[in-house]
Amino acid sequence: MKSFENKMRAPKGIEPESWFIECYRRNNGRPLKVLLGLYKGNYYKFVLAVLFFFIKHACVWVLPIVTANIINDITTKNPNVVQNIIMYTALMIFLIVLNVPMNYLYVDYKSQATRYAETGLRKALVLKLQQLSISYHTETMSGKLQSKIIRDVEAIESLSTHMFLSILNIALNIAVALVVTISKSPVVFLFFLVTAPIAAFVMMAFRTRMKESNKAFRKEMEETSARVMEMVELIPVTRAHALEKEEVHKMSAQLLAVAEKGYRLDLIQSLFGSVGWAIFQIFQIICLGFTGYLAFQGDILAGDITLYQSYFATIVNQVSAVISLVPIIAKGFESITSIGEVLLSEEVEHNEGKEILENVEGEFSFENVHFHYKDSDKNTLRGLNLKVKKGETIALVGESGAGKSTILNLVNGFYLATNGRVLMDGKDMSAIDLRSYRKHLAVVPQTSILFSGTIRDNITYGCGVVSEERLMAAVKAANLLELIESLPDGLNTVVGEHGGKLSGGQRQRVSIARALIRDPKVIVLDEATSALDTISEKLIQEAINNLAKDRTTFIVAHRLSTIRDADKIAVISAGRCIEYGTYDELMEKQGVFYEMKKVQS
């Protein structure tokens, strides 16, 4: 038996995540074509699903014919009435029993196709999010992205089911009803056809308002998702400052806005459905009177009233089903547009075709570097010039907002210089494959970032198989040994969401151990010792000093005492390097650095 993964895979090895991104790019602004493209290689599964649906519903389509024939046999006193009743009964029992295996096969093929697209879309979003630039993630609320991955993909999966299966099934139901009707009475058939333009008119009348309401509701839901995530993350701060009421009030306002948008959407959908239902119920009553009159005139048999009434009810119900699908289709198309906002974003870190680095020495040169963030005309760096030799430890100091973290982001390759050049081993950072460069890089951010696994998992993240000796060496160097030995599960202790079971200093030491175990050529430490107590700070500082030997190290520090052993110190002010030298040289100069040190003494 094929595995579930193989069942969902499209033929010819199509990778859904890459194809889906390309599908959006080819069909930008055309939701229906995007939807069709998502199922490339799986169309036959929908065809089979519709076939099995047709067979499983045969009992429903045949029953009105059987009922009419039995009534006609009885009223016309057919001599074979008993035999016919037995035959019709056996036929209906067979069709009802056949429903069970046909329904299983219908769901099997339908689910294979829709789950393929659902999984592929989510994988495409994950792939794209990994490709998008740091600036994109900085400017986009994570809650909105979460809403797209969960809510919007679910809406598209629902749309797929209704577009490719429900609508086809509805069409089959209507086709069967009309074929049987025209074969028995062209007059009644013409009466049935009158309902079609009315149905189209009802759907078109509500289409624009439905689309606008779905878009407004989707936007508000994304905003709410983002606000909820912020609220959850801020709960410790909120509790610490007794701001619970203010936070509840703020969230209540947001939730009320969602409720209002949802309320307006509900009213439009309700009016849309009820108007359509009322129109078709009136026509069904008219159909009953019309066929009754034909039977009275002798144009049709009495049993045929039941037949036509059943089939007209089928047509009415199916057209009503189409009407009820319009909100789902509108919501699904809006979700396709929503996901396109991510998949079509051009804010991607482009590495293809650039030079791949096998080795990194770690020599850096900033040549008249200017940089400003997106949507800002103000330069954060203004003609920065700085040279860092291989294996040198350089500390960046200065006031908040001076540009220190921006320099680290240029070293990481998160951003590229707006003007000027950043050279690494003589190569322009904009011309190299940054992924290959980052394999030789280790970063310890100011705010430690841990995931909800074990301490071992967090330290060895991305390193593959790591020996116990290498792991313990990193643990000792990061001053984690005492903590590990005090925990019942040691390195296998689960740290909780965002490392919440550890203290701030412990989380930071885990981050430092993660950097140590990579054996990098370039190290970036952004306030790496800021969360440590005095004793731990001293031990970590010694470990960093040992680690920094023969490795290029960038350190941002506000505690000037921690950078005494740095090879060079760069004082950054207003995006420029205004002083540069060793600790002793800058102290002797009695300039800006000297004044900063006096303030901290």
C-alpha positions in Angstrom: 0.0 0.0 0.0 1.3 3.4 -0.9 2.4 5.7 1.9 0.3 8.8 2.6 3.2 11.0 1.4 3.4 9.1 -1.9 -0.4 9.3 -2.3 -0.3 13.1 -2.0 2.7 13.5 -4.3 1.9 14.8 -7.8 3.3 12.8 -10.8 6.7 13.5 -12.3 8.2 14.5 -9.0 6.6 18.0 -8.9 7.7 19.7 -5.7 4.5 21.6 -4.6 6.3 24.3 -2.6 8.4 25.5 -5.6 5.6 25.0 -8.1 3.1 26.9 -6.0 5.3 30.0 -5.8 5.8 29.8 -9.6 2.0 29.3 -10.0 1.3 32.5 -8.1 3.9 34.4 -10.1 2.4 33.3 -13.5 -1.2 34.0 -12.5 -0.9 37.0 -10.4 -4.3 38.7 -9.9 -6.2 35.7 -11.3 -7.4 33.6 -8.3 -9.2 31.0 -10.3 -6.1 30.3 -12.5 -4.0 30.1 -9.4 -6.4 27.6 -7.8 -6.3 25.5 -11.0 -2.5 25.6 -11.0 -2.3 24.3 -7.5 -3.7 21.0 -8.6 -1.4 20.3 -11.5 -0.8 16.6 -11.7 -3.9 15.8 -9.5 -6.8 16.6 -11.8 -7.4 12.9 -12.4 -8.1 12.5 -8.7 -10.9 15.0 -8.9 -12.3 13.2 -11.9 -12.3 9.9 -10.1 -13.8 11.6 -7.0 -16.7 13.0 -9.1 -17.2 9.6 -10.8 -17.5 7.8 -7.4 -19.8 10.6 -6.2 -22.0 10.1 -9.2 -22.3 6.4 -8.5 -22.8 6.8 -4.7 -25.7 9.2 -5.3 -27.4 7.0 -7.9 -29.9 5.9 -5.3 -31.0 9.5 -4.8 -31.5 10.1 -8.5 -33.2 6.8 -9.2 -35.6 6.9 -6.3 -38.0 9.5 -7.8 -38.2 7.4 -11.0 -38.9 4.3 -9.0 -41.5 6.1 -6.9 -43.3 7.5 -9.9 -43.3 4.1 -11.7 -44.8 2.3 -8.7 -47.5 4.9 -8.3 -48.3 4.8 -12.1 -48.3 0.9 -12.1 -50.8 1.0 -9.2 -53.1 3.7 -10.6 -53.1 2.1 -14.1 -53.6 -1.4 -12.6 -50.5 -2.9 -14.4 -50.7 -6.7 -14.1 -47.0 -6.9 -13.3 -47.2 -4.5 -10.5 -46.0 -7.0 -7.8 -43.0 -8.1 -9.9 -42.1 -4.5 -10.6 -42.3 -3.6 -6.9 -39.9 -6.5 -6.0 -37.5 -5.5 -8.8 -37.5 -1.8 -7.9 -37.0 -2.7 -4.2 -34.0 -4.9 -4.9 -32.5 -2.3 -7.2 -32.8 0.4 -4.5 -31.3 -1.8 -1.8 -28.3 -2.6 -4.1 -27.8 1.1 -4.9 -28.0 2.0 -1.2 -25.4 -0.7 -0.2 -23.2 0.5 -3.1 -23.1 3.9 -1.5 -20.7 2.7 1.2 -17.7 1.7 -0.9 -18.3 4.5 -3.4 -18.3 7.1 -0.6 -15.0 5.7 0.8 -13.4 6.0 -2.7 -14.9 9.4 -3.2 -13.4 10.8 0.1 -10.1 9.0 -0.6 -9.4 10.7 -3.9 -10.9 14.0 -2.9 -8.8 14.1 0.3 -5.6 13.1 -1.5 -5.9 16.1 -3.9 -7.1 18.7 -1.4 -4.6 17.7 1.3 -1.8 17.8 -1.3 -2.6 21.4 -2.1 -3.1 22.3 1.6 0.3 20.9 2.6 2.0 22.2 -0.5 0.7 25.7 0.1 1.9 25.7 3.7 5.3 24.4 2.7 5.5 27.1 0.0 4.7 29.7 2.6 7.4 28.3 5.0 9.9 28.2 2.1 9.1 31.8 1.1 9.3 33.0 4.7 12.8 31.5 4.9 13.8 33.3 1.7 12.3 36.7 2.6 14.7 39.4 3.9 15.1 40.3 7.5 13.6 43.7 6.8 10.4 42.0 5.6 10.1 40.1 8.8 10.9 43.2 10.9 8.1 45.1 9.3 5.5 42.3 9.2 3.7 41.2 12.3 4.2 37.5 12.9 0.5 37.0 13.8 -0.5 38.1 10.3 1.8 35.5 8.8 0.5 32.9 11.2 -3.1 33.8 10.0 -2.1 33.3 6.4 -0.5 29.9 7.1 -3.4 28.6 9.1 -6.6 30.4 8.3 -6.1 31.3 4.7 -4.8 27.9 3.6 -7.7 26.3 5.3 -10.1 28.6 3.4 -8.4 27.6 0.1 -8.7 23.9 0.9 -12.5 24.5 1.6 -12.7 26.5 -1.7 -11.0 23.6 -3.6 -13.5 21.1 -2.3 -16.5 23.3 -3.3 -15.1 24.5 -6.6 -13.9 21.1 -8.0 -16.3 18.8 -6.3 -19.4 20.5 -4.9 -20.0 22.5 -8.1 -19.4 19.5 -10.3 -21.7 17.4 -8.2 -24.3 20.2 -8.3 -24.0 20.2 -12.1 -24.4 16.4 -12.3 -27.5 16.6 -10.1 -29.1 19.3 -12.3 -28.1 17.5 -15.5 -29.7 14.2 -14.4 -32.9 16.0 -13.4 -33.1 17.9 -16.7 -32.3 14.9 -18.8 -35.0 12.7 -17.2 -37.4 15.6 -17.4 -36.9 16.4 -21.1 -37.2 12.7 -21.9 -40.7 12.6 -20.3 -42.1 16.2 -20.8 -40.5 19.0 -22.9 -43.1 21.4 -21.4 -42.0 20.8 -17.8 -38.4 21.0 -19.0 -38.9 24.5 -20.4 -40.5 25.5 -17.1 -37.4 24.3 -15.2 -35.1 26.3 -17.5 -36.8 29.5 -16.4 -35.1 29.3 -13.0 -31.6 29.5 -14.4 -31.4 33.2 -15.3 -33.0 34.1 -12.0 -30.3 32.2 -10.1 -27.6 34.0 -12.1 -29.2 37.3 -11.4 -29.3 36.7 -7.6 -25.7 35.6 -7.5 -24.4 38.6 -9.6 -26.4 41.1 -7.5 -24.5 40.1 -4.3 -21.0 39.3 -5.7 -19.3 42.7 -5.3 -20.6 43.4 -1.8 -19.6 39.8 -0.7 -16.1 40.3 -2.0 -15.6 43.6 -0.3 -17.0 42.3 3.0 -14.7 39.2 3.0 -11.6 41.3 2.3 -12.4 43.7 5.2 -13.1 40.8 7.5 -9.9 39.0 6.5 -7.7 42.1 7.1 -9.3 42.6 10.6 -8.7 38.9 11.4 -5.0 39.2 10.5 -4.7 42.3 12.7 -6.4 40.5 15.6 -4.1 37.5 15.2 -1.1 39.7 15.4 -2.5 41.6 18.4 -3.3 38.4 20.3 0.3 37.1 19.8 1.6 40.4 21.1 -0.7 40.3 24.1 0.4 36.7 25.0 4.1 37.6 24.8 3.6 40.8 26.9 1.7 39.0 29.7 4.7 39.0 32.1 5.2 42.7 31.5 1.5 43.4 31.8 1.3 41.6 35.1 4.4 43.2 36.5 3.0 46.7 35.9 -0.7 45.9 36.8 -1.8 46.7 33.3 -4.3 43.9 32.9 -7.4 46.2 32.7 -5.7 48.4 30.1 -4.7 45.3 28.0 -8.2 43.8 28.2 -9.7 47.2 27.2 -7.3 47.4 24.2 -8.0 43.8 23.1 -11.7 44.3 23.6 -11.7 47.2 21.1 -9.9 45.1 18.6 -12.2 42.1 19.1 -15.2 44.5 18.7 -13.8 45.7 15.4 -13.6 42.0 14.2 -17.1 41.4 15.5 -18.4 44.4 13.6 -16.8 43.3 10.3 -18.1 39.7 10.9 -21.5 41.0 11.7 -21.7 43.0 8.4 -20.5 39.9 6.5 -23.1 37.7 8.3 -25.9 40.0 7.3 -24.9 40.1 3.7 -24.5 36.4 3.5 -27.8 35.9 5.3 -29.7 38.2 3.0 -28.0 36.6 0.0 -29.1 33.1 1.1 -32.6 34.0 2.2 -33.5 35.9 -0.9 -32.3 33.0 -3.1 -34.2 30.4 -1.0 -37.5 32.4 -1.0 -37.4 32.8 -4.8 -36.8 29.1 -5.4 -39.4 28.0 -2.9 -42.0 30.1 -4.6 -41.1 28.5 -7.9 -41.3 25.0 -6.3 -44.9 25.8 -5.3 -45.7 27.0 -8.7 -44.1 23.8 -10.1 -46.5 21.7 -8.0 -49.5 23.7 -9.2 -48.3 23.5 -12.8 -47.7 19.7 -12.9 -50.9 19.1 -11.0 -52.8 21.0 -13.7 -51.0 19.0 -16.4 -52.0 15.7 -14.7 -55.6 17.0 -14.4 -55.6 17.7 -18.2 -54.3 14.2 -18.8 -51.0 15.4 -20.3 -48.9 13.5 -17.7 -49.7 10.6 -15.3 -50.5 11.3 -11.6 -47.3 9.5 -10.5 -45.2 11.9 -12.6 -46.2 14.8 -10.3 -44.0 13.2 -7.6 -41.2 12.7 -10.2 -41.2 16.3 -11.4 -41.7 17.7 -7.9 -38.7 15.7 -6.7 -36.5 16.7 -9.6 -37.6 20.3 -9.4 -36.7 20.2 -5.7 -33.3 18.8 -6.7 -32.8 21.7 -9.1 -33.9 24.2 -6.5 -31.7 22.7 -3.8 -28.7 22.5 -6.1 -29.1 26.1 -7.3 -29.6 27.2 -3.6 -26.4 25.2 -2.9 -24.6 27.3 -5.5 -25.9 30.4 -3.9 -24.6 29.3 -0.5 -21.2 28.6 -2.0 -20.7 32.1 -3.2 -19.6 33.4 0.3 -17.2 30.4 0.6 -15.9 31.1 -2.9 -15.5 34.8 -2.1 -13.7 34.0 1.1 -11.4 31.4 -0.7 -10.5 33.9 -3.5 -9.7 36.5 -0.9 -7.4 34.0 0.9 -5.7 33.2 -2.4 -5.0 37.0 -2.7 -3.8 37.1 0.9 -1.3 34.3 0.5 -0.1 35.9 -2.7 1.0 38.9 -0.6 3.7 36.6 0.8 4.5 34.4 -2.2 4.7 37.3 -4.6 6.8 39.5 -2.3 10.1 40.6 -4.0 11.8 41.3 -0.7 14.0 38.2 -1.1 17.6 37.7 -0.2 19.0 36.8 -3.7 21.9 34.3 -3.5 21.5 32.4 -6.7 24.4 32.8 -9.1 26.7 34.5 -6.6 30.1 33.2 -5.5 29.9 30.3 -3.0 32.5 30.5 -0.3 34.3 27.3 0.8 36.6 29.0 3.3 36.4 32.3 5.3 39.4 34.1 6.7 37.4 36.9 8.4 39.0 40.1 7.2 36.5 43.0 6.9 36.7 46.5 5.3 33.9 49.1 5.5 34.6 51.6 2.7 32.5 54.8 2.9 29.4 52.8 3.9 26.1 54.5 4.0 22.9 52.7 5.0 19.3 53.6 5.6 16.4 51.3 6.4 13.4 50.8 4.1 10.9 53.6 4.1 13.3 55.9 5.8 15.3 58.7 4.2 17.5 59.2 7.2 20.9 57.4 7.0 21.8 55.2 10.0 25.4 54.9 8.7 27.0 58.0 7.1 30.3 57.3 5.5 31.5 54.6 7.8 35.2 53.6 7.2 36.6 50.7 9.2 39.2 47.9 8.7 39.2 44.7 10.7 42.0 42.3 10.3 41.7 38.5 10.3 41.4 37.1 13.8 41.0 40.6 15.4 38.5 41.3 18.1 36.8 44.6 17.6 34.4 46.2 20.1 31.7 48.7 19.0 30.7 51.3 21.6 28.5 54.4 21.5 25.2 55.7 22.4 21.9 53.9 21.5 21.0 54.6 17.9 24.5 55.4 16.9 24.5 52.5 14.4 26.3 49.7 16.2 23.6 47.0 15.7 23.3 48.1 12.0 27.0 47.4 11.6 26.5 43.9 13.0 23.6 43.4 10.6 25.9 44.3 7.7 28.4 41.8 9.0 25.7 39.1 9.3 24.6 40.0 5.7 21.0 40.7 7.0 21.3 44.0 5.2 23.6 45.3 2.4 25.1 48.8 2.2 22.9 51.4 0.5 26.1 53.1 -0.8 29.8 52.2 -0.3 31.1 48.7 0.1 31.4 46.1 2.8 34.3 43.7 1.9 34.8 40.3 3.5 38.2 38.8 2.6 38.3 41.3 -0.2 35.0 40.2 -1.7 32.0 42.6 -1.8 29.3 41.2 0.5 26.7 41.9 -2.2 28.5 39.5 -4.6 28.7 36.4 -2.5 26.3 33.7 -1.6 25.5 34.7 2.0 24.3 31.2 2.9 27.7 29.8 2.3 29.3 32.7 4.3 27.0 32.2 7.3 28.1 28.6 7.7 31.3 30.1 9.0 29.5 32.6 11.2 28.1 32.4 14.8 25.8 35.0 16.3 24.8 35.6 19.9 22.0 38.2 19.8 21.1 40.7 22.6 17.9 38.9 23.3 18.4 35.1 23.5 16.3 33.1 21.1 15.5 29.6 22.2 12.9 27.1 20.9 10.8 24.8 23.1 13.1 21.7 22.9 15.8 20.5 25.2 19.0 22.3 26.2 20.9 19.8 24.0 18.7 20.5 21.0 19.1 24.3 21.5 22.9 24.1 21.7 23.4 21.7 18.8 20.7 23.4 16.6 21.8 23.1 12.9 25.0 21.2 13.7 23.9 17.6 12.9 25.6 14.9 14.9 27.8 16.3 17.7 30.1 14.3 19.9 29.6 14.4 23.7 33.1 15.7 24.1 32.5 18.6 21.7 29.2 19.4 23.3 30.6 19.3 26.9 33.5 21.6 25.8 30.9 24.2 24.7 28.9 23.7 27.8 32.0 24.3 30.0 33.1 27.3 28.0 29.7 28.9 28.3 29.7 28.3 32.1 26.7 26.0 31.9 28.2 23.0 33.5 27.0 23.8 37.0 23.5 24.4 35.8 23.4 21.2 33.7 24.6 19.1 36.7 21.9 20.6 38.9 19.0 19.6 36.6 17.5 16.1 37.0 17.5 15.6 33.2 20.7 17.5 32.5 21.2 18.4 28.9 17.8 16.7 28.1 15.9 19.2 30.2 13.1 20.9 28.2 13.5 24.6 28.3 9.8 25.5 27.5 8.4 28.0 25.0 11.1 30.7 24.3 13.2 29.1 27.0 10.8 30.3 29.6 11.9 27.7 32.2 15.4 29.2 32.3 16.5 32.5 33.7 17.6 35.3 31.5 21.3 34.6 32.2 20.9 30.9 31.6 19.1 31.5 28.3 22.0 33.7 27.2 24.6 31.2 28.2 22.7 28.5 26.1 22.9 31.0 23.2 26.6 31.4 23.8 27.2 27.6 23.9 25.3 27.4 20.6 27.7 29.8 19.0 30.8 28.1 20.6 29.9 24.7 19.3 29.8 25.9 15.6 33.6 26.6 15.7 33.1 29.7 13.6 35.5 31.9 11.8 33.5 35.1 12.4 31.7 35.7 15.7 29.1 38.4 16.3 28.3 39.2 20.0 25.5 41.7 20.6 25.5 42.5 24.3 26.2 38.8 24.9 27.0 39.2 28.5 24.3 41.8 29.4 22.1 39.3 31.1 24.7 37.6 33.3 25.6 38.2 36.9 29.1 39.4 37.8 30.7 36.0 38.4 29.2 34.4 35.3 30.1 37.4 33.3 33.7 37.1 34.3 33.8 33.3 33.4 32.0 34.0 30.1 34.4 36.8 29.3 37.3 34.5 29.7 35.7 31.9 27.5 35.0 34.5 24.8 38.6 35.7 25.0 39.8 32.2 24.4 37.3 31.6 21.7 38.2 34.8 19.9 41.8 33.7 19.3 42.4 33.4 15.5 38.7 34.3 14.9 37.4 37.7 13.8 35.0 38.8 16.5 32.6 41.8 16.6 31.3 42.8 20.0 28.7 45.4 20.9 28.9 46.3 24.6 27.6 49.0 26.8 29.6 47.8 29.8 33.0 49.1 28.8 34.8 47.0 31.4 33.9 43.9 29.4 35.9 45.0 26.3 39.2 45.8 27.9 40.9 42.9 26.1 39.5 43.7 22.7 42.2 44.2 20.0 40.5 47.4 18.8 37.6 49.6 20.0 35.6 51.6 17.6 33.5 54.5 19.0 30.4 54.9 16.8 28.5 58.2 16.7 25.8 59.3 14.3 26.7 56.5 11.9 30.5 57.2 11.8 33.6 55.9 13.5 34.9 58.9 15.5 37.6 57.1 17.5 39.5 53.9 16.9 42.2 52.2 18.9 43.1 49.9 21.8 41.6 50.4 25.2 44.7 52.0 26.5 45.2 54.2 23.5 41.6 55.6 23.8 42.0 56.1 27.5 45.2 58.1 27.0 43.6 60.2 24.3 41.0 61.3 26.8 38.3 61.8 24.1 34.8 60.5 23.8 35.6 56.9 25.0 37.4 58.3 28.0 34.4 60.4 29.0 32.1 57.4 28.5 34.3 55.3 30.8 34.4 58.0 33.4 30.5 58.0 33.5 30.5 54.2 34.1 33.2 54.2 36.8 
